[in-house]
Amino acid sequence: SSGINAEWPLRPGRQVEKITTSKKPNLILNVDGCIATLFVDLLYQSGSFSVEEARDLIDIGCLNALFVAGRSIGFIGHYLDQKRLKQGLYRHPWDDIAYMNPGGD
């Protein structure tokens, strides 16, 4: 059995929620945590990968690539939208950026 059914989208998140909220009541999953939880569950439950293959994919960081791809696509979308609006990319004023200097300078 693949373990995928109508309850599947909720099951992994609820399991992670039990762990995180037991550590701190307001420690909830953000969208990245939800996506990671679902993909890990898919790797293990889809039947497409052995447990060892799933673990190897997680260990080499393949799920990180999903987040990098998503951020890259978002950045490209912002860039194209700014070009469409004939505006430059937003640049925050330099004088409003605070850097912490451990040397005290």
Backbone as CSV, one residue per row, in Angstrom:
resi,resn,N_x,N_y,N_z,CA_x,CA_y,CA_z,C_x,C_y,C_z
1,SER,0.840,-1.187,0.000,0.000,0.000,0.000,0.879,1.241,0.000
2,SER,0.512,2.228,-0.789,1.325,3.438,-0.899,1.174,4.351,0.304
3,GLY,0.119,4.182,1.090,-0.081,5.032,2.251,-0.662,6.388,1.890
4,ILE,-1.014,6.597,0.633,-1.560,7.878,0.203,-3.074,7.737,0.070
5,ASN,-3.811,8.578,0.798,-5.263,8.584,0.730,-5.759,9.987,1.022
6,ALA,-7.059,10.137,1.237,-7.635,11.466,1.445,-7.078,12.150,2.682
7,GLU,-6.647,11.404,3.680,-6.085,11.983,4.899,-4.606,12.314,4.753
8,TRP,-3.979,11.838,3.697,-2.535,11.978,3.563,-2.021,13.409,3.706
9,PRO,-2.629,14.403,3.073,-2.034,15.743,3.186,-1.970,16.267,4.624
10,LEU,-2.843,15.796,5.485,-2.884,16.285,6.863,-2.001,15.477,7.812
11,ARG,-1.862,14.188,7.546,-1.176,13.286,8.479,0.260,13.700,8.804
12,PRO,1.120,13.931,7.821,2.514,14.274,8.155,2.621,15.571,8.946
13,GLY,1.850,16.570,8.551,1.900,17.845,9.254,1.438,17.728,10.692
14,ARG,0.415,16.925,10.912,-0.074,16.737,12.280,0.964,16.029,13.143
15,GLN,1.685,15.094,12.553,2.727,14.394,13.298,3.855,15.352,13.687
16,VAL,4.263,16.201,12.763,5.310,17.173,13.049,4.802,18.205,14.060
17,GLU,3.543,18.594,13.916,2.958,19.571,14.846,3.010,19.070,16.293
18,LYS,2.752,17.784,16.489,2.814,17.216,17.843,4.206,17.391,18.441
19,ILE,5.226,17.176,17.622,6.606,17.289,18.102,6.968,18.753,18.374
20,THR,6.674,19.624,17.409,7.095,21.020,17.554,6.343,21.729,18.677
21,THR,5.039,21.505,18.783,4.286,22.206,19.829,4.562,21.629,21.212
22,SER,5.102,20.414,21.291,5.486,19.886,22.600,6.748,20.590,23.103
23,LYS,7.546,21.125,22.176,8.760,21.859,22.547,8.430,23.300,22.925
24,LYS,7.529,23.888,22.163,7.129,25.274,22.404,5.733,25.436,21.808
25,PRO,4.749,25.895,22.591,3.360,25.918,22.119,3.118,26.702,20.830
26,ASN,3.913,27.732,20.588,3.678,28.532,19.377,4.638,28.190,18.240
27,LEU,5.338,27.066,18.344,6.274,26.655,17.300,5.504,25.860,16.247
28,ILE,5.001,26.585,15.250,4.182,25.960,14.215,4.960,25.933,12.901
29,LEU,4.501,25.107,11.977,5.171,24.986,10.686,4.838,26.167,9.789
30,ASN,5.852,26.690,9.106,5.588,27.659,8.053,5.436,26.875,6.746
31,VAL,5.259,27.569,5.660,5.008,26.886,4.383,6.194,25.994,3.988
32,ASP,7.426,26.426,4.254,8.584,25.598,3.921,8.581,24.301,4.722
33,GLY,8.235,24.393,5.996,8.149,23.192,6.828,7.072,22.239,6.349
34,CYS,5.945,22.795,5.916,4.857,21.954,5.400,5.279,21.237,4.118
35,ILE,5.906,21.969,3.228,6.361,21.360,1.970,7.393,20.276,2.256
36,ALA,8.343,20.560,3.130,9.371,19.572,3.461,8.741,18.320,4.065
37,THR,7.797,18.505,4.973,7.129,17.373,5.610,6.410,16.516,4.580
38,LEU,5.699,17.147,3.668,4.974,16.392,2.639,5.926,15.644,1.711
39,PHE,7.027,16.291,1.314,7.966,15.618,0.419,8.680,14.458,1.106
40,VAL,9.028,14.622,2.367,9.665,13.514,3.090,8.685,12.350,3.185
41,ASP,7.431,12.651,3.496,6.426,11.590,3.575,6.248,10.915,2.215
42,LEU,6.237,11.713,1.150,6.135,11.132,-0.191,7.311,10.219,-0.509
43,LEU,8.514,10.657,-0.148,9.693,9.829,-0.412,9.565,8.462,0.251
44,TYR,9.096,8.472,1.492,9.007,7.213,2.241,7.763,6.396,1.905
45,GLN,6.661,7.041,1.570,5.391,6.324,1.429,4.949,6.049,-0.008
46,SER,5.590,6.664,-0.990,5.113,6.527,-2.370,5.363,5.153,-2.960
47,GLY,6.329,4.426,-2.404,6.681,3.130,-2.976,7.680,3.245,-4.114
48,SER,8.046,4.463,-4.460,8.997,4.681,-5.552,10.444,4.568,-5.099
49,PHE,10.677,4.675,-3.791,12.030,4.650,-3.254,12.106,3.677,-2.098
50,SER,13.232,3.006,-1.992,13.462,2.199,-0.793,13.745,3.160,0.359
51,VAL,13.706,2.659,1.587,14.017,3.499,2.744,15.425,4.064,2.603
52,GLU,16.361,3.237,2.144,17.744,3.697,1.969,17.835,4.793,0.907
53,GLU,17.138,4.608,-0.220,17.157,5.633,-1.277,16.548,6.943,-0.788
54,ALA,15.443,6.847,-0.061,14.804,8.050,0.478,15.760,8.765,1.426
55,ARG,16.405,8.011,2.322,17.346,8.596,3.276,18.510,9.249,2.542
56,ASP,19.027,8.594,1.508,20.138,9.160,0.727,19.729,10.490,0.083
57,LEU,18.528,10.538,-0.497,18.057,11.772,-1.131,17.941,12.908,-0.114
58,ILE,17.442,12.580,1.067,17.325,13.594,2.125,18.706,14.036,2.584
59,ASP,19.601,13.065,2.793,20.941,13.373,3.303,21.768,14.232,2.343
60,ILE,21.592,14.047,1.034,22.373,14.854,0.089,21.766,16.239,-0.116
61,GLY,20.596,16.483,0.468,20.001,17.814,0.409,19.126,18.069,-0.796
62,CYS,18.582,17.009,-1.396,17.776,17.232,-2.606,16.556,18.101,-2.311
63,LEU,16.027,18.031,-1.097,14.857,18.859,-0.784,15.230,20.336,-0.715
64,ASN,16.473,20.638,-0.352,16.910,22.035,-0.345,16.814,22.649,-1.738
65,ALA,17.030,21.819,-2.751,16.950,22.312,-4.126,15.542,22.813,-4.447
66,LEU,14.524,22.197,-3.864,13.149,22.668,-4.081,12.986,24.098,-3.589
67,PHE,13.557,24.401,-2.429,13.425,25.736,-1.872,14.246,26.746,-2.657
68,VAL,15.418,26.340,-3.114,16.244,27.221,-3.937,15.516,27.511,-5.252
69,ALA,14.945,26.484,-5.859,14.215,26.674,-7.122,13.030,27.612,-6.911
70,GLY,12.279,27.405,-5.834,11.128,28.261,-5.564,11.518,29.713,-5.362
71,ARG,12.581,29.938,-4.609,13.043,31.309,-4.373,13.545,31.936,-5.677
72,SER,14.225,31.139,-6.486,14.745,31.647,-7.765,13.604,32.034,-8.693
73,ILE,12.593,31.186,-8.756,11.439,31.479,-9.614,10.744,32.754,-9.123
74,GLY,10.619,32.901,-7.795,10.008,34.103,-7.238,10.804,35.354,-7.573
75,PHE,12.129,35.254,-7.456,12.982,36.394,-7.775,12.846,36.767,-9.253
76,ILE,12.833,35.770,-10.128,12.676,36.028,-11.564,11.324,36.696,-11.825
77,GLY,10.283,36.223,-11.124,8.958,36.834,-11.278,8.958,38.301,-10.879
78,HIS,9.627,38.616,-9.757,9.721,40.018,-9.324,10.479,40.845,-10.354
79,TYR,11.564,40.284,-10.847,12.365,40.992,-11.851,11.535,41.285,-13.104
80,LEU,10.836,40.265,-13.605,10.036,40.461,-14.816,8.896,41.443,-14.587
81,ASP,8.300,41.413,-13.408,7.219,42.342,-13.099,7.739,43.782,-13.066
82,GLN,8.908,43.975,-12.467,9.486,45.314,-12.429,9.823,45.798,-13.841
83,LYS,10.307,44.905,-14.685,10.595,45.279,-16.079,9.303,45.643,-16.804
84,ARG,8.255,44.863,-16.564,6.955,45.118,-17.196,6.427,46.492,-16.785
85,LEU,6.638,46.837,-15.514,6.183,48.125,-15.001,7.155,49.262,-15.313
86,LYS,8.251,48.897,-16.031,9.299,49.854,-16.393,9.876,50.533,-15.150
87,GLN,10.120,49.718,-14.137,10.732,50.183,-12.892,11.987,49.355,-12.653
88,GLY,12.931,49.954,-11.956,14.104,49.188,-11.561,13.762,48.294,-10.378
89,LEU,14.654,47.386,-10.071,14.456,46.566,-8.889,14.513,47.440,-7.653
90,TYR,13.710,47.112,-6.669,13.678,47.873,-5.430,15.026,47.777,-4.731
91,ARG,15.537,48.896,-4.326,16.791,48.939,-3.572,16.508,49.696,-2.280
92,HIS,16.714,49.020,-1.177,16.484,49.652,0.118,17.567,50.693,0.368
93,PRO,17.218,51.852,0.928,18.224,52.907,1.161,19.361,52.415,2.059
94,TRP,20.589,52.696,1.646,21.764,52.239,2.381,21.810,52.792,3.799
95,ASP,21.353,54.014,3.983,21.438,54.622,5.313,20.445,54.013,6.301
96,ASP,19.545,53.164,5.812,18.575,52.509,6.684,18.981,51.066,7.006
97,ILE,20.150,50.657,6.540,20.624,49.294,6.781,21.636,49.331,7.918
98,ALA,21.343,48.604,8.978,22.238,48.589,10.135,23.075,47.319,10.118
99,TYR,24.369,47.471,10.262,25.256,46.328,10.359,25.792,46.262,11.782
100,MET,25.819,45.085,12.327,26.377,44.898,13.657,27.880,44.760,13.492
101,ASN,28.633,45.578,14.192,30.078,45.533,14.110,30.620,45.056,15.458
102,PRO,31.081,43.798,15.509,31.571,43.287,16.780,32.781,44.040,17.319
103,GLY,33.488,44.758,16.465,34.648,45.511,16.900,34.282,46.848,17.540
104,GLY,33.018,47.228,17.458,32.551,48.455,18.086,32.769,49.705,17.272
105,ASP,33.268,49.607,16.055,33.496,50.786,15.205,32.220,51.276,14.590
